[in-house]
Amino acid sequence: MRIVVGEGSCGIAAGAGKVYDALKALITPDDSFSLEITGCIGMCFLEPIVDIYEGEDLLTRLVHVEAKDAEKIVDAVKAGDLEAIESLKIKDDDASFLTQQTRIALRNCGIIDPTDIKSYKAKDGYKALEKVLKTMTPEEVIEEIKTSGLAGRGGAGFPTWFKWNAARGSKGEEKYLICNADEGDPGAFMDRAVIESDPHNLIEGMLIAAYAIGAKEAIVYVRAEYPLAIVRLENAIAQATEEGLIGDHIMGTDFSCKFRYMAGAGAFVCGEETALIESLEGKRGMPRLKPPFPAAAGYRLKPSNINNVETFANVAWIINNGGEAFAAMGTEGSKGTKVFALTGKVKRGGLVEIPMGQTLRHVIFDIGGGIRNEKKIKAVQMGGPSGGCIPENLLDTVIDYKALSATGAIMGSGGMVVMDENTCMVGMARFFLDFTSKESCGKCVHCRIGTKRMLEILTRIVNGEGEEGDIELLEELCNAIKDGALCGLGQTAPNPVLTTIRYFRDEYEAHIKEKKCPAKECVELLSYHIDPEKCKGCTMCAKKCPVQAISGEVKNPHEIDQNVCIKCGQCYTLCKFGAISVE
Amino acid sequence: MSEIKITIDGIECVAQTGETILDIAKKNGIYIPTLCHDESVAKYGACGLCLVEGEGLPKLMRACSTFPADGWVLHTDSDRVLRARKVALELLMSDHDGDCKGPCSLNCPAGTDCMAYVNQIAKGNYHEAVKIIKEKFPFPASIGHVCPHPCEDACRRQYVEASISIAYLKRFAGLKDLEKDTWKPEVAPETGKKVAIIGGGPAGMTAAYFLRTYGHQVTVYDAMPNMGGMLRYGIPEYRLPKKVVDREVKEIEDLGVELKNNVKIGKDISLDEIRKAADATILAIGCWVSTKVGCPGEEAEGVLGGIDFLRQNILGTPYDIAGKNVAIVGGGNTAMDACRSAVRLGAENVYVIYRRTRNEMPADDEEIEEAIEEGVQFKFLTNPAEILSENGHVTEIKLQVMELGEPDASGRRSPVPVEGKFETLKVDNVIAAIGQKVNPEGVDVELTNRGVIAADENTFRTNLEDVFAVGDAIKTGDRIAIAAIGTANKAADVVDSYLKGELVPYRKPFYSERDLETVKAELAQKEKQARVKVPKRPAEERKKDFNDIVIELSEEEVQKEAARCLECGCHDFHDCTLIECANCMEICPSRLKGEIHPGFVETKLITIERNQNKCVLCNLCVRTCDEVAKKGILGLVGRGFTTVIKPEFNDPKTIEGCKDCHKCFDICPTGALKLLQ
């Protein structure tokens, strides 16, 4: 038997490292079972997770495991009595989170050991590369990708084959293949999971792409905030190099390709491909004017192709299984599967890979299990700072590039943040504008000053200082910024505002005209009151109030001094008698 | 390279592949604004001003960096383009912490570049100063004598200790210039167009001056024996010697302006006759009718209009008021001119009846002070209730005692009568100096319901297509000479455009202005330098004659005073691409008012002062330093809104090497970089 601990970043954050150490301390070399690690299983809500395998068969999955459970687990495995640890076993309902998925890009995540190339090879790893190098011409590779219908998974959804073909067609001996692993959207962690959990899949996909476009060097631009991904990628590159999969005459063929990674500079804008190239060249990360497109003059002004991690993660599978198998999944315009990072007020958050064409409602309610605390769903935010909010009544929208764009949101890189009735949509828009304005590179006027002004207007609205005409002013700014900003980041920065105005205009109006936050989230617009009928005078609230705003005699109704109250809400959550209301 | 054909704003353009839309537009005389583009450095695309729209193309394109394909149909002024451009300009200006012009200039109704001429005066360049003044009006010396100087009201030096004595400096430079080598403007080649101007006052003569310099044939008609209007007939000699007006009128006449005096429109010649002989006619007839006191008994003999009183005096046929008691009603400068003239004519007791207090008086404080020195008695908080007479002649004036009530819309506390409280003064004459009205006799054009000539605010056109109107005759607010002039210099350009075939209305230019509170805080640290006091002849001496009351300062004193100027305006105003772009369309940056990027002023580049408050991050200095000068000294620091440009200074040798380059200064499109002398 094998005991496998899920050691992705989220697992480690939840304590998987301690669980692993505790298990390791109990296992001796004489034991008939082994202790291994794997990457991200994708069920953040159950971490730390420990899987028990017999060979390749998963016998049981243990969740919310703590270090103190180690002994019990080891004993159970030793005894071959897994029923002894039944209490740790995943519930069937939760297990459906994974069984409802179709995993291609994530196919090895949470299954193989990401630190061991053998583990990858055991799953047909590098077979696709071998097939490509030994039996296919670059044109045939591009044709296979074309058949698959694979489109860029970074957000824009541009056909992958077209970019490869353009780079291949560009004149010049010196070409570069670049992977954009600068995943920066708040709430998105698909790419991190792939690198941490299946780095060789990325390397193999990139080598195939490098072969297709004729690149002699492949570079992963990975954000510095992903230290574990960097460690595992570095390790994987070393192993692949050792095995002759990187370098000169790969697998004994004429194809040679160098491979390296570079840690990013910590700027969101470096996820924009031309800014990424600038950064890669050691310059300040600011977008370039297009044209020329990277396919013609990219890194070092040489023909370059840039794809996102998830895009590359599909490539080996497509080569192994054929483009048609990939294209068989999805919709007319969007083929294959898509990985989403499901987060927010949903019961089951984590990584979800499903075929295109399923509805948002399916993802949120069937896979995600619906909304926490039985609250109502209000909207789902897709595409991060570049995306938009899709309201509840549009949840039957299918996952498809075109259908999602029609709502004002975008497919994006896969961030899917679920919001319930207590989320203020103006505050949400403000959150994203705060992000984009801080992450603006500062180059173009529309983005640098425009997002700042939008943030200022949104801030005054949530602070109850909104003015008549602010909504229209925001819309005007949004449209001008969409038209005038230099790069995709600036051009899409207004989307969170535009979609919230489109679907939740009444919330904006309530803030501006009535100085009320319908979701009761905007602190400046709230006031807490004690109902004297319900207050028992237990003094609990007065004791806990951090600013001594509450006064009253024991066993007599208390009062809140509105001038002192800082609206922290502690009294509200504390009161056992429901005597405190918020308006 | 191959030839392509594209259309920009309906103009067919033939171009080569490899040329940008901006290149092609420029070649074909089509203006596309841009701030961050320069041919000497690589394309950059930051400012977003050069956006254009292509038919059938989804996104707006940056003209500076887009290579069009054959057959493209482009628009530089579609609604979508203008919207994006307008917002870009408003965003830029909302974040531009600089003053285009000094507040002195912005507060001058004629838009005179006070800071510029004061700076010339500081250097002793009086002719140069006059040249600058004459860009706006042709009466530097005369206006220097009489102007109530709104410029000084706005002067920021007052937040240090006191405003610059701008009006006196102008007077001094104007007189110096008239002494010898008087500066003369160039007159453009004759256009063959004729302009008739009715009224030779400051407004009419200003219009005449500019239209003449534009090459038109100008004739000025005036009912009075000499030109100058109210400058001549409304202002007493002791404030403005008439020889000064004569000299400045002569300068205008010398340019080839035909002057016809003693011609009364409607009597000697009709408006229609004048119109027939001219391509355009300008009415500058002023306000020559005194407003009546409006109390019972004012029909009595001895009740006079203020301007009538002043005019008779100047014409040499003064009213006989020697030894008499005279009451002047009103609190403006005309009232001051009248009371002080009355003193000089030998009146026994001179009273000023004013219904509010001294604080509310519209007259210059200095004028009031001097009048008091000369023995004028001020009856504040009184208002004429009745003029009593015997045998048809004034004997007494009954005054209603007033008190100040609540502030009115203008913020001034309005006077209200104290019921039943009166006082009387024994007087022989009552002079009403409470306002003037237009006398529309003979000029058959539409009037407003307030009795002034109805002229469009921006075209100055009356109801008659070829007839324009300027000056006091179209104004209802402050009727001061410089304001009348302000309408005339604008109207001159409008009339010029009309004569050239396409009437271009006046549009108020946009100027960047700093936040006053920020400026005040900065100025509080400034070292104080007292304002010069312009000496006057002693009251006892001056009240006996009509000679000029001012004792001229020395050149040294004048230059020292001028050197107090804080130079609030931007050194780069005339070369600033930013302000040129900002005025390419109507913008309103105040609606996007917000935080301003972190600014600072530093001189690390030794010979160049870098004012980051004015920087628009076009990055031209950085790119020029990198790509042209090959030095790489400057760089962007920070991210987003807080990005600033800073020099890299680890190696002192690098700075030395940068001293004589100045390429960054040359290319900066705003006043962010300043070459230190």
Interface residues (C-beta under 8 A of the other chain):
Chain A: A267 R284 M286 L289 P291 S437 K438 E439 S440 C441 G442 K443 C444 V445 H446 R448 I449 G450 T451 K452 R453 E456 L473 E476 L477 N479 A480 I481 D483 G484 A485 L486
Chain B: K43 Y44 G45 A46 C47 G48 L51 K59 L60 R62 S65 F67 R80 R83 A84 R85 K86 V87 A88 L91 L92 S94 D95 R591 L592 G594 E595 V616 L617 N619 G635 L636 G638 R639 G640 F641 T642 T643
